[in-house]
Amino acid sequence: MMDVKTLSGANELYHEGPHARQRRRGAPLSERARRVNGEYIAKARTLDHEHSRQADGTRYPGVREQVQGHLVGPVLAALRAWDLTGTRC
């Protein structure tokens, strides 16, 4: 699996928030990298809710219920099966 994220000087990460005021080079990139994993997990949980069914045929629980119950649906499980280099574990 591969995804490419592009940032430019026009991106809000360069102009808003504490990371924008840091003198450390690449701070906005580090902030974006920090956010990406959470966004992928949230999207996977949403897809599980929208498209997956439980063994009894009922719809997979909503995102909040998945988090509270520590549930891992099929989409999230597939996402977790990939390591950081993009190869299967």
Chimera marker file (.cmm) of the C-alpha trace (Angstrom):
<marker_set name="trace">
<marker id="1" x="0.000" y="0.000" z="0.000" r="1" g="1" b="0" radius="0.5"/>
<marker id="2" x="1.287" y="3.448" z="-0.808" r="1" g="1" b="0" radius="0.5"/>
<marker id="3" x="-0.012" y="6.941" z="-0.342" r="1" g="1" b="0" radius="0.5"/>
<marker id="4" x="1.626" y="10.215" z="-1.259" r="1" g="1" b="0" radius="0.5"/>
<marker id="5" x="0.983" y="13.427" z="0.637" r="1" g="1" b="0" radius="0.5"/>
<marker id="6" x="2.077" y="16.747" z="-0.805" r="1" g="1" b="0" radius="0.5"/>
<marker id="7" x="2.541" y="19.882" z="1.258" r="1" g="1" b="0" radius="0.5"/>
<marker id="8" x="3.210" y="23.332" z="-0.065" r="1" g="1" b="0" radius="0.5"/>
<marker id="9" x="3.888" y="26.696" z="1.530" r="1" g="1" b="0" radius="0.5"/>
<marker id="10" x="0.198" y="27.486" z="1.050" r="1" g="1" b="0" radius="0.5"/>
<marker id="11" x="-0.827" y="24.642" z="3.369" r="1" g="1" b="0" radius="0.5"/>
<marker id="12" x="-2.439" y="25.685" z="6.663" r="1" g="1" b="0" radius="0.5"/>
<marker id="13" x="0.166" y="23.678" z="8.591" r="1" g="1" b="0" radius="0.5"/>
<marker id="14" x="2.733" y="26.300" z="7.643" r="1" g="1" b="0" radius="0.5"/>
<marker id="15" x="0.584" y="29.176" z="8.893" r="1" g="1" b="0" radius="0.5"/>
<marker id="16" x="-1.530" y="27.942" z="11.825" r="1" g="1" b="0" radius="0.5"/>
<marker id="17" x="-0.880" y="26.325" z="15.166" r="1" g="1" b="0" radius="0.5"/>
<marker id="18" x="2.202" y="26.047" z="17.374" r="1" g="1" b="0" radius="0.5"/>
<marker id="19" x="4.148" y="24.012" z="14.795" r="1" g="1" b="0" radius="0.5"/>
<marker id="20" x="3.912" y="26.946" z="12.342" r="1" g="1" b="0" radius="0.5"/>
<marker id="21" x="5.737" y="29.204" z="14.783" r="1" g="1" b="0" radius="0.5"/>
<marker id="22" x="8.561" y="26.779" z="15.463" r="1" g="1" b="0" radius="0.5"/>
<marker id="23" x="11.962" y="27.602" z="14.093" r="1" g="1" b="0" radius="0.5"/>
<marker id="24" x="12.677" y="23.908" z="13.618" r="1" g="1" b="0" radius="0.5"/>
<marker id="25" x="12.821" y="23.132" z="9.928" r="1" g="1" b="0" radius="0.5"/>
<marker id="26" x="10.197" y="20.620" z="8.861" r="1" g="1" b="0" radius="0.5"/>
<marker id="27" x="7.938" y="21.114" z="11.896" r="1" g="1" b="0" radius="0.5"/>
<marker id="28" x="4.807" y="21.332" z="9.690" r="1" g="1" b="0" radius="0.5"/>
<marker id="29" x="5.821" y="18.110" z="7.940" r="1" g="1" b="0" radius="0.5"/>
<marker id="30" x="6.258" y="16.352" z="11.264" r="1" g="1" b="0" radius="0.5"/>
<marker id="31" x="2.825" y="17.567" z="12.359" r="1" g="1" b="0" radius="0.5"/>
<marker id="32" x="1.235" y="16.278" z="9.156" r="1" g="1" b="0" radius="0.5"/>
<marker id="33" x="2.976" y="12.922" z="9.544" r="1" g="1" b="0" radius="0.5"/>
<marker id="34" x="1.641" y="12.710" z="13.108" r="1" g="1" b="0" radius="0.5"/>
<marker id="35" x="-1.930" y="13.279" z="11.887" r="1" g="1" b="0" radius="0.5"/>
<marker id="36" x="-1.920" y="10.855" z="8.943" r="1" g="1" b="0" radius="0.5"/>
<marker id="37" x="-2.024" y="7.584" z="10.912" r="1" g="1" b="0" radius="0.5"/>
<marker id="38" x="-5.028" y="8.721" z="12.940" r="1" g="1" b="0" radius="0.5"/>
<marker id="39" x="-6.817" y="9.769" z="9.769" r="1" g="1" b="0" radius="0.5"/>
<marker id="40" x="-6.230" y="6.354" z="8.207" r="1" g="1" b="0" radius="0.5"/>
<marker id="41" x="-7.527" y="4.577" z="11.296" r="1" g="1" b="0" radius="0.5"/>
<marker id="42" x="-10.628" y="6.779" z="11.457" r="1" g="1" b="0" radius="0.5"/>
<marker id="43" x="-11.353" y="6.183" z="7.768" r="1" g="1" b="0" radius="0.5"/>
<marker id="44" x="-10.890" y="2.413" z="8.169" r="1" g="1" b="0" radius="0.5"/>
<marker id="45" x="-13.304" y="2.365" z="11.104" r="1" g="1" b="0" radius="0.5"/>
<marker id="46" x="-15.838" y="4.395" z="9.098" r="1" g="1" b="0" radius="0.5"/>
<marker id="47" x="-15.565" y="1.973" z="6.185" r="1" g="1" b="0" radius="0.5"/>
<marker id="48" x="-16.020" y="-0.964" z="8.556" r="1" g="1" b="0" radius="0.5"/>
<marker id="49" x="-19.215" y="0.614" z="9.875" r="1" g="1" b="0" radius="0.5"/>
<marker id="50" x="-20.567" y="1.461" z="6.424" r="1" g="1" b="0" radius="0.5"/>
<marker id="51" x="-19.720" y="-1.761" z="4.591" r="1" g="1" b="0" radius="0.5"/>
<marker id="52" x="-19.033" y="-4.598" z="7.027" r="1" g="1" b="0" radius="0.5"/>
<marker id="53" x="-21.426" y="-6.999" z="8.705" r="1" g="1" b="0" radius="0.5"/>
<marker id="54" x="-21.049" y="-8.991" z="11.884" r="1" g="1" b="0" radius="0.5"/>
<marker id="55" x="-21.415" y="-12.781" z="11.974" r="1" g="1" b="0" radius="0.5"/>
<marker id="56" x="-25.140" y="-12.456" z="12.723" r="1" g="1" b="0" radius="0.5"/>
<marker id="57" x="-25.638" y="-10.164" z="9.714" r="1" g="1" b="0" radius="0.5"/>
<marker id="58" x="-26.066" y="-6.936" z="11.653" r="1" g="1" b="0" radius="0.5"/>
<marker id="59" x="-24.180" y="-3.831" z="10.682" r="1" g="1" b="0" radius="0.5"/>
<marker id="60" x="-20.719" y="-3.375" z="12.193" r="1" g="1" b="0" radius="0.5"/>
<marker id="61" x="-20.792" y="-0.928" z="15.157" r="1" g="1" b="0" radius="0.5"/>
<marker id="62" x="-20.174" y="2.784" z="14.722" r="1" g="1" b="0" radius="0.5"/>
<marker id="63" x="-16.751" y="4.341" z="15.141" r="1" g="1" b="0" radius="0.5"/>
<marker id="64" x="-17.280" y="5.328" z="18.789" r="1" g="1" b="0" radius="0.5"/>
<marker id="65" x="-18.463" y="1.841" z="19.717" r="1" g="1" b="0" radius="0.5"/>
<marker id="66" x="-15.505" y="0.294" z="17.894" r="1" g="1" b="0" radius="0.5"/>
<marker id="67" x="-13.056" y="2.436" z="19.852" r="1" g="1" b="0" radius="0.5"/>
<marker id="68" x="-14.768" y="1.854" z="23.197" r="1" g="1" b="0" radius="0.5"/>
<marker id="69" x="-15.015" y="-1.902" z="22.616" r="1" g="1" b="0" radius="0.5"/>
<marker id="70" x="-11.490" y="-2.209" z="21.182" r="1" g="1" b="0" radius="0.5"/>
<marker id="71" x="-13.052" y="-3.786" z="18.075" r="1" g="1" b="0" radius="0.5"/>
<marker id="72" x="-11.040" y="-4.359" z="14.918" r="1" g="1" b="0" radius="0.5"/>
<marker id="73" x="-13.133" y="-4.712" z="11.780" r="1" g="1" b="0" radius="0.5"/>
<marker id="74" x="-11.949" y="-6.209" z="8.498" r="1" g="1" b="0" radius="0.5"/>
<marker id="75" x="-10.835" y="-2.903" z="6.955" r="1" g="1" b="0" radius="0.5"/>
<marker id="76" x="-8.883" y="-1.849" z="10.034" r="1" g="1" b="0" radius="0.5"/>
<marker id="77" x="-7.368" y="-5.342" z="10.255" r="1" g="1" b="0" radius="0.5"/>
<marker id="78" x="-6.215" y="-5.076" z="6.630" r="1" g="1" b="0" radius="0.5"/>
<marker id="79" x="-4.724" y="-1.644" z="7.302" r="1" g="1" b="0" radius="0.5"/>
<marker id="80" x="-2.858" y="-2.962" z="10.330" r="1" g="1" b="0" radius="0.5"/>
<marker id="81" x="-1.477" y="-5.854" z="8.256" r="1" g="1" b="0" radius="0.5"/>
<marker id="82" x="0.762" y="-3.416" z="6.386" r="1" g="1" b="0" radius="0.5"/>
<marker id="83" x="4.001" y="-2.261" z="7.933" r="1" g="1" b="0" radius="0.5"/>
<marker id="84" x="5.558" y="1.204" z="7.559" r="1" g="1" b="0" radius="0.5"/>
<marker id="85" x="7.590" y="0.274" z="4.481" r="1" g="1" b="0" radius="0.5"/>
<marker id="86" x="4.466" y="-0.658" z="2.529" r="1" g="1" b="0" radius="0.5"/>
<marker id="87" x="5.105" y="-4.380" z="2.490" r="1" g="1" b="0" radius="0.5"/>
<marker id="88" x="2.924" y="-7.002" z="4.099" r="1" g="1" b="0" radius="0.5"/>
<marker id="89" x="3.847" y="-8.167" z="7.599" r="1" g="1" b="0" radius="0.5"/>
<link id1="1" id2="2" r="1" g="1" b="0" radius="0.2"/>
<link id1="2" id2="3" r="1" g="1" b="0" radius="0.2"/>
<link id1="3" id2="4" r="1" g="1" b="0" radius="0.2"/>
<link id1="4" id2="5" r="1" g="1" b="0" radius="0.2"/>
<link id1="5" id2="6" r="1" g="1" b="0" radius="0.2"/>
<link id1="6" id2="7" r="1" g="1" b="0" radius="0.2"/>
<link id1="7" id2="8" r="1" g="1" b="0" radius="0.2"/>
<link id1="8" id2="9" r="1" g="1" b="0" radius="0.2"/>
<link id1="9" id2="10" r="1" g="1" b="0" radius="0.2"/>
<link id1="10" id2="11" r="1" g="1" b="0" radius="0.2"/>
<link id1="11" id2="12" r="1" g="1" b="0" radius="0.2"/>
<link id1="12" id2="13" r="1" g="1" b="0" radius="0.2"/>
<link id1="13" id2="14" r="1" g="1" b="0" radius="0.2"/>
<link id1="14" id2="15" r="1" g="1" b="0" radius="0.2"/>
<link id1="15" id2="16" r="1" g="1" b="0" radius="0.2"/>
<link id1="16" id2="17" r="1" g="1" b="0" radius="0.2"/>
<link id1="17" id2="18" r="1" g="1" b="0" radius="0.2"/>
<link id1="18" id2="19" r="1" g="1" b="0" radius="0.2"/>
<link id1="19" id2="20" r="1" g="1" b="0" radius="0.2"/>
<link id1="20" id2="21" r="1" g="1" b="0" radius="0.2"/>
<link id1="21" id2="22" r="1" g="1" b="0" radius="0.2"/>
<link id1="22" id2="23" r="1" g="1" b="0" radius="0.2"/>
<link id1="23" id2="24" r="1" g="1" b="0" radius="0.2"/>
<link id1="24" id2="25" r="1" g="1" b="0" radius="0.2"/>
<link id1="25" id2="26" r="1" g="1" b="0" radius="0.2"/>
<link id1="26" id2="27" r="1" g="1" b="0" radius="0.2"/>
<link id1="27" id2="28" r="1" g="1" b="0" radius="0.2"/>
<link id1="28" id2="29" r="1" g="1" b="0" radius="0.2"/>
<link id1="29" id2="30" r="1" g="1" b="0" radius="0.2"/>
<link id1="30" id2="31" r="1" g="1" b="0" radius="0.2"/>
<link id1="31" id2="32" r="1" g="1" b="0" radius="0.2"/>
<link id1="32" id2="33" r="1" g="1" b="0" radius="0.2"/>
<link id1="33" id2="34" r="1" g="1" b="0" radius="0.2"/>
<link id1="34" id2="35" r="1" g="1" b="0" radius="0.2"/>
<link id1="35" id2="36" r="1" g="1" b="0" radius="0.2"/>
<link id1="36" id2="37" r="1" g="1" b="0" radius="0.2"/>
<link id1="37" id2="38" r="1" g="1" b="0" radius="0.2"/>
<link id1="38" id2="39" r="1" g="1" b="0" radius="0.2"/>
<link id1="39" id2="40" r="1" g="1" b="0" radius="0.2"/>
<link id1="40" id2="41" r="1" g="1" b="0" radius="0.2"/>
<link id1="41" id2="42" r="1" g="1" b="0" radius="0.2"/>
<link id1="42" id2="43" r="1" g="1" b="0" radius="0.2"/>
<link id1="43" id2="44" r="1" g="1" b="0" radius="0.2"/>
<link id1="44" id2="45" r="1" g="1" b="0" radius="0.2"/>
<link id1="45" id2="46" r="1" g="1" b="0" radius="0.2"/>
<link id1="46" id2="47" r="1" g="1" b="0" radius="0.2"/>
<link id1="47" id2="48" r="1" g="1" b="0" radius="0.2"/>
<link id1="48" id2="49" r="1" g="1" b="0" radius="0.2"/>
<link id1="49" id2="50" r="1" g="1" b="0" radius="0.2"/>
<link id1="50" id2="51" r="1" g="1" b="0" radius="0.2"/>
<link id1="51" id2="52" r="1" g="1" b="0" radius="0.2"/>
<link id1="52" id2="53" r="1" g="1" b="0" radius="0.2"/>
<link id1="53" id2="54" r="1" g="1" b="0" radius="0.2"/>
<link id1="54" id2="55" r="1" g="1" b="0" radius="0.2"/>
<link id1="55" id2="56" r="1" g="1" b="0" radius="0.2"/>
<link id1="56" id2="57" r="1" g="1" b="0" radius="0.2"/>
<link id1="57" id2="58" r="1" g="1" b="0" radius="0.2"/>
<link id1="58" id2="59" r="1" g="1" b="0" radius="0.2"/>
<link id1="59" id2="60" r="1" g="1" b="0" radius="0.2"/>
<link id1="60" id2="61" r="1" g="1" b="0" radius="0.2"/>
<link id1="61" id2="62" r="1" g="1" b="0" radius="0.2"/>
<link id1="62" id2="63" r="1" g="1" b="0" radius="0.2"/>
<link id1="63" id2="64" r="1" g="1" b="0" radius="0.2"/>
<link id1="64" id2="65" r="1" g="1" b="0" radius="0.2"/>
<link id1="65" id2="66" r="1" g="1" b="0" radius="0.2"/>
<link id1="66" id2="67" r="1" g="1" b="0" radius="0.2"/>
<link id1="67" id2="68" r="1" g="1" b="0" radius="0.2"/>
<link id1="68" id2="69" r="1" g="1" b="0" radius="0.2"/>
<link id1="69" id2="70" r="1" g="1" b="0" radius="0.2"/>
<link id1="70" id2="71" r="1" g="1" b="0" radius="0.2"/>
<link id1="71" id2="72" r="1" g="1" b="0" radius="0.2"/>
<link id1="72" id2="73" r="1" g="1" b="0" radius="0.2"/>
<link id1="73" id2="74" r="1" g="1" b="0" radius="0.2"/>
<link id1="74" id2="75" r="1" g="1" b="0" radius="0.2"/>
<link id1="75" id2="76" r="1" g="1" b="0" radius="0.2"/>
<link id1="76" id2="77" r="1" g="1" b="0" radius="0.2"/>
<link id1="77" id2="78" r="1" g="1" b="0" radius="0.2"/>
<link id1="78" id2="79" r="1" g="1" b="0" radius="0.2"/>
<link id1="79" id2="80" r="1" g="1" b="0" radius="0.2"/>
<link id1="80" id2="81" r="1" g="1" b="0" radius="0.2"/>
<link id1="81" id2="82" r="1" g="1" b="0" radius="0.2"/>
<link id1="82" id2="83" r="1" g="1" b="0" radius="0.2"/>
<link id1="83" id2="84" r="1" g="1" b="0" radius="0.2"/>
<link id1="84" id2="85" r="1" g="1" b="0" radius="0.2"/>
<link id1="85" id2="86" r="1" g="1" b="0" radius="0.2"/>
<link id1="86" id2="87" r="1" g="1" b="0" radius="0.2"/>
<link id1="87" id2="88" r="1" g="1" b="0" radius="0.2"/>
<link id1="88" id2="89" r="1" g="1" b="0" radius="0.2"/>
</marker_set>
